[in-house]
Amino acid sequence: MSLLAILLIAAIGSLIGAVGLGGFMMVPVLMLLENTTVRQSVIIATVAFLASGFASLAVRPQHPGGAQARRSFLLAAAPGAIGGALAVHAAREGLLTLFISLGFIVVGLGEWYGRPRAGLVRDIGRGTAATGGLITGFASALTGTSGPMVAMPMLAWAGLQLPERVALAQVAQIPVALGATLAFVSFGEVPWTLTAISSAALCCGLVGGMLLARRIKAGRLRRLAAILMWCAAAVMMSKIQW
């Protein structure tokens, strides 16, 4: 793996650790710099997020809220991720690339306009939390993004405040990546060398980002995240081969 790719993946980890976003850049970085296919990139990114999820838990071991609804969200993320991994395995390369690109465009629009805004602070029900976990797991595994990209907007709409959203979304990386990793390993599709290097770089960056999180105003990074998402979508669409 090139030094530039390693540095960019470490920077991605820093963004995840600081503001809960950034994992969406893994797939386009791998495609552009390592010439991997979109399927290979999704698999590498997903397995790397398993390592970064455990790193996040080690640095910030407290559970993000003890309510049963939070546990329901995390538990439902794993089967959702298995479903997403099965979809990755079955989907045509061009269709998968198009779907991920469109996802980046939509989420980028939300980040640019600051939507959804955090709702009223309230306890979310277990059923709602479990549904959100299933959607987060499926969409995260299918797009090769860490849980935060999908979870953060849903948790904001549900009424969780930013610190709790970031903490819960980061911990959600573990069940999401674990479920998808088990599926990808069973398919024999994991390129272990690239995955190991990516995991190490991502973890180093994430720990650094978490330590600097209190000094960063997350709101200022939302439009930057939107621009990066649109750039990522443009890169991926340029790679589509039907």
N, C-alpha and C positions, 0 to 999 in steps of 0.2 A: 504494500500500500504506500502511496506517495506521501511525502511529508506534508504537502498542502492539504490533502484529504484528512490526515490525522489532526492537523491544527483546526481545520474547519469543524470536524466532528467534536473536538474539545470545546470549541466556541458554542456549538449547538447545546452541549451539555451544560455550559454556563448559563445559557438562556433558560433552559428547563429548570435549573436549580434556582434561578433568581426570580423568574416571573411565571413559571409554569408553561411556557410556550417555547417552541424551537425545534421539537422533534420532527416536525413536518419537513425540515430541510435535509434529513438523513437520506431519503430516497433519491432526490435530485442530485445531491452531492456525490453519492456513490455512482449513479448513472453517468454523470458528467466527467468525473475524475478517474473512476476505476473501470469505466466501460462495462458495467454490469447490466443485466437486463432488469426490467422493472420488477419481475418476480424475484430475482436474486436479491435486489436491493431491499424489497419489502421484508424478505426473510432475514437478511443480515440486520436490518434496523430493528425488527421485532425482537430478535434474540438479544441484541445489545441493550434494549430497553429493560430486559429482565435483570441484567447486571446493574443498570443504573437505578432501577427501582429498589434493589436491595441496598445499594449505596445510599440512597436517599433515606431509607429506613434506619440505616446505621448512624447517619449523621443526626437525624431528627427522629429518634425512636418512638416518641410519644404518638399514640394513635390519634388521628385527626377527628376527635369527637367520639364519644362512646355510645351514641345512640344506635339502636338496632337498625335504623334506616341506613346509617352509614355502612354498617356491616353488610346489609343486604345489597347495597350498591357494589361493594367490593367482591362479594361472593358471586354475584350474577355476572360480573365482568369476565370471569374465566370461561364459562360455557359460551358466552357471546363471542369471545376471541377464537374459540375452537371453530365456531361457525364461520367466522371471517377467514380463518386459515384454510378451511375447506373451499371457500369461495375463491381464494387466491390460487389454490391448486387447480381448480376447474376452469377458471376464467381464461379467455383468450388474452394474449399479451396486449394487443392494441386496445381492447375494451377495458382492461384493467388500468392501463395508463390513462385513458380518457376519463374514467371514473375518478381516479385520484386527482387528476388535474381540475376537474369540475368541483371536486370537494374543496380544493385549495382556494379556488375563485370565490366560492360561496362563503367560506370561513373568513377569507380575506376581507370581503365586503363587511362582514359583521365586525371585524376588528377595526376597520377604517371608520365606521360610523358609531363605534362604541356600543354595539348591540350583541346580545341582549344586555340591558342594564340590570344590575342586581335588583331582584324583587324585594318584597318585604321580608324581613328576617323572620323565619318560621321554621318549624320542624317539618321535614318532608316525611310522608308516609312510607312504609316499608315497600308497598307495591310500586309506588312511583319510583322509589330509589332502585328497586330491582330492575324495573324496566329501563331506567337510565343506565344501569350497569351493563345490561345486555346490549343496548345500543352502543355504548362506549366501547365495549369489548369487540363487538362485531366490526364497527367502523374503523377502530384503531388497527386491528389486525389486517383488515382488508386494504387499508391505505398505507400501512407500514409506519404509522405515526405513533407517538407515545400517547397514553391515555389523556393527558391534559388538553390536546387540541380539540377533542370531542367533548371531554368532560367539563372543561371550564365554562363554555357557554350554557350548558344545561344546568350546572350547579349555580351559576349566576341567576338564571331564570327561576330556579327553585328557592332562591333567597339566602344562600350561604354567602357570608362575607369573604373578601378576597383572601385573607390569610388561611382560612379554613378550606376555601376552594383550591388554593395552590397545594396545601398539604394533602388533601384527599386525592386530588388528581395525580400527584406524584406517587403516592402509595398505590394508586390504581394501576400504575405501570406493572406491578408485580403479578396480580392475577391475569391481567390482559396478556402480558408477555409470556407468562407461564403456560396458559392455555394454548396460545398460538405456537409456542416453541415445542410443546409436546406433539402437536399435530405435524409441524414441519419436520421434526426429527423422525417421526414415524414414516414420513414420505421419503426420507433420506435425501433431503434437498438443502441441508445447511452447509454452506462453504465455511468451514470452521476457522481457517486462518484469517480471512478477512473479518469474520465475526468476532474473533478474539481481540484483534487489534482495535476494531471499532468499539468494542465493549470497554476496553481499558481507557481509550481516549475519552469516551463519553462520560465514564465515571469520574475521571480526573476533573473534567470541566464542570460536571454537575456539583461536585463537592465545593469547588471554588465559587460557583455561582450562588450556592446556598449560604456560604459564609458572607458573601457580599450583598445578599438580598435586602438587608435593612437599609442599605445606602442607595438603593435604586428606586426611583419612582416608576412603578410599572406602567402607569397611564401613559407616560411619554413614549413607551415602546410599542404601543398598540398599532400605530400607523406604520411604524417600521416593520412590524410583523406582517401587516397587510401587504406591504410592498414586496417583502420577501416571498410571501405566499404566491403572489401574482407572477413574480419572476420564476418561482419553482414550477408553476403551472405552465408557463411559456416554454421553459426548458423541456419539460416532460412531453408536451404536445409536439415539440419539434422532433421528438424521438419516436413518435408513433409509427409503427409499421403494421399494416393490416395483413 
